[in-house]
Amino acid sequence: MAINRNIFIYAPDIHEGDAVGNHCLGLAQVCSRLDYNVYIYAQRYSTQMQAVSILNASELVTSISSDDILFVSYSIYDSLLDELLLLPCNKVCYYHDVTPYELLEAYEPVTAELCKKSLQQLPLLGKFNRLVATSHFSANRLSEFVRDHNFDIVPPVFEDFGLLKYDSKPNPITNSKYFDLLYVGRIVPHKKIEDLISCFSLLPAKDDIQYRLFIVGSMPNYEYNKMLFNYARQLGVSAKVTFTGTLSEADLLYRFQSSDAYLTMSLHEGFCIPVLEAMHFGIPAIIRCGTAADDLPSDTTLIVDSVDEAAAIIPTLREKTPSGTAYTQRAEQILAQTRDEIWGAIFSDL
């Protein structure tokens, strides 16, 4: 056990509900169970979790000693990275992957510039004692900048955190009149929400079934949101497409449990937690190929190249609903890769 050894968990931004923030908060719980003394630092932060204290990152460099472990979560340009690398302690970098800046330039130029600047920082990650990536996809992308370095692969989830802590059995309440499609995540350009709407518009109209699309997540970009609303109206599907905004955990749980299929047309994912959550609840997930989400399902027939291909698959799911057992079992296999002892082994080697 690691009694009286300190772990300092740091990310530029730690916000509950965000993938990076949730991972930092979940890892803090793991480290506490492993008997480490845990301290969380960020430049910008927010959480409603009781008994969780996040400290200002400006205090980090004066608080850490050579016997401690520094855990740095990296997903975008970090103005403190050079300073952190000078600290005398052992260091672990957890790499979420950086969104290609080209996907953001049209609607989010500031974030695009930060992603572009991060490309200059990525070689510096080779100075960490240990590199851990969210997925093989993320590790392969980082290996283009950091050579001759071994990577651990540990998914950014925990079985006792978020929706994955709930029973995987589907909600018994069903309504055969509707076939509900679900997307969960930030409503931002590289997620290609417009392709979800295009796909939905191609679904056949039938008297015995009504397709509905629920798009769940924060909507931070006004211009992009406006484009999406207008696009849904132009395609004549706005009445059947619901933008819910962010939901409480209870409402999000219900939305997963009552959905018939999950759909994502995202152009970049470092992992894609909602796909894993859908699998956990036995829901088939249709995924656009070319991201880290490709590695999640065991059923590759639902990995598609195009909007048209996704639209062709959805009606077949209604006609012959796949067994949810295979999805749930695959989710359990992935969660097994995130057990406390996995992290314990990584930290104990430092």
ABEGO torsion letter per residue (X at the ends): XABGBBBBBBBABBBBGBAAAAAAAAAAAAAAAAGBBBBBBBABBBBABBGBBBBBAAAAAAABBAABBBBBBBABBBAAAAAAAABABBBBBBBAEBBBAAAAAAABAAAAAAAAAAAAAAAAAAABABBBBABAAAAAAAAAABBGBBBBBBBABBAABEAAABBABBBABBBAABBBBBBBEBBBAAAGAAAAAAAAAABBBBAABBBBBBBBEBBABAAAAAAAAAAAAAAGAAAABBBAEBBBAAAAAAAAAABABBBBABABBAAGAAAAAAAAAGBBBBBBBGBAAAAABABAAABBABAAAAAAAAAAAAABBBBAAAAAAAAAAAAAAABAAAAAAAAAAX
